[in-house]
Amino acid sequence: MPGTDTSQISPYTASCGGGLILNKDVYNMQPGEALQLVNFEPSVEGGYRRINGTEKYNSTIVPQVSVSTERVQMSAIFNGIIVAARGGTVSTGTTSGSWTSRATSKGTTYTYDFDKYNYNGTNKIIIATGEAAAFTLDTSYTEDIINATGGGSAPTNPKFVKSFANHMFYGGMSDSTHSVIFSGPYTEDDFDTSAGEIKVGDVVTGLKVFRDELFIFCQRSIYKITGTSSSNFALAEIAKNVGTIAHHSIQEVSGDLLFLSADGIRTVAGTERIGDVELGTVSKQIQDRINDITYANVTSLVVRDKSQYRLFYPKTTGVESNSKGIIAVIKVNPNTGQLGYEYADIKGLKVSCCDSDYISNTETVVSGGYDGYIYKQETGNVWTRASTTYNLDSTYRSPDMTMGDPGIRKSMERINLNWKPEGEVSANMYLQFNYNDVNTPQPSVITLESSGSGAYFGIGTFGTAAYGQGDLPITRKSVEGSGFAIALKITDTSDKIPWAIRGFQLEFVPGGRR
């Protein structure tokens, strides 16, 4: 700025990392953490990246029998296609053409559970609905209902099903709430020889195989089964007063097993010592979000390529554009050097069920909607719905930064933004002084734009911007105004391509003490 003694300018640099933080006061937050982080994802490459949108996987609504408003109850990737359920009808489909009905009258109350496995050279998917007998589909998609073909009694209408040690395990039966039933080896429906029942001391709420052990989640406890066959299966209690009522929250992420408990997102992490399991809450920084979750509607998935866990907890009522979810990414915090989970909010995506798997060596992420369609996540730049689209309203807001001394006034000179556009960008940037105090003059909005090869700020109140160059442009902008605390806020409500903010530097001149 003309007339400025540049020798007095002090730089304050922030590397974006740490994610959404809701449990710290402003004086203890790191500058790159976020007070708001909506539809941005903590990136394993560093910084925060605006997320991708969704597209319809198939332009045709998933078939159902009764009501046209039935939600999708299952969206599973199997044998390179989608197995979907709606209104008690199970169908298969690809990216085009009609859906093909494979099974009917499977129940309309619950989100279906499933597992993919291969016992005798044939890939199969087994499905449990909680309202009918479990059943399988093979690669010809022929339904095979689980009956007691080899003797014994088949489980009655299980909610949960998992293959472990070449036995099929069933849980969540209304007539056997405190136990799991397993089949004989290499079969789903022999409940005679080498089959059995294992009782636990609590209501079973979920099953998950992790590190060659079967974890049995209950309402207020967790157990695990070890062993390689019915002859040496052993049951051990892992935790008391910790459990889950959200079976579809349980996922393996980067070597950890994550699940939603009453007090937050927890991890079950095995150490090198056999049988030694650590349990810990990893979501304290977003406890306000945990308190807002309606457990009955929880579902989740893993985006493996991004070391990312996505948890969705939509309300069954309300505007779809306000539907909520959480992104969790395990990464090293650039400010602290510590490995941990970083979080962000998802807003506008109403998910009833979901899955992720590889199709032709490409990770594919699908989800069912309350509108009856299957959607592909991680594609496009908007939320696509049945008959319309929503823009991804995205927000990043930094902490209110005092640059080490809240009593010194800072006269702003320039902001240098380190960001990575992936194409054309159209966003707005704000500086907010003194906690956005209405009695403090606030700078006007600054337009952040890019054609993809370089980056620039639009011409506005504060002068002409400089162009950034290369893969990681540094965009410079002169700024006027002063305050004792300064925050950076960026919003993007466009339908443009994703981009990432890596960090920023504020240049200011220290003033007098108040």
Buried (B, 14 or more C-beta within 10 A) or exposed (E): BEEEEEEEBBEBEBBBBBBBBBEBEBEEBBBBBBBBBBBBBBBBEBBBBBBBBBBBBBEBBBBBEEEEEBBBBBBBBBBEBBBBBBBBBBBBBBBEEEBEEBBBEBBBEBBBBBBBBEBEEEEBBBBBBBBBBBBBBBEEBEBBEBBBBBEBEBBBBBBBBBBBBBBBBBBBBEEBBEBBBBBBBEBBBBBEEBBBBBEBEBBBBBBBBBEEBBBBBBEBBBBBBBBEEBEEBEBEBBBEEBBBBBBBBBBBBBEBBBBBBBBBBBBBBBEEEEEEBEBEBBBBBBBEBBEEBEBEBBBBBBBBEBBBBBBBBBBEEEEBBEBBBBBBBBBBBBBEEEEBBBBBBBBBBBBBBBBBBEBEEEBBBBBBBBBBBBBBBBBBBBBBBEEEBBBBBBBBBBBBBBBEEEEBBBBBBBBBBBBBBBEEBBBBBBBBBBEBEEEBEBBEBBBBBBEEEEBBBBEBEBEEBBBBEEEBBBBBBBBBBBBBBBBBBBBBBBBBBBBBBBBBBBBBBBBEEE
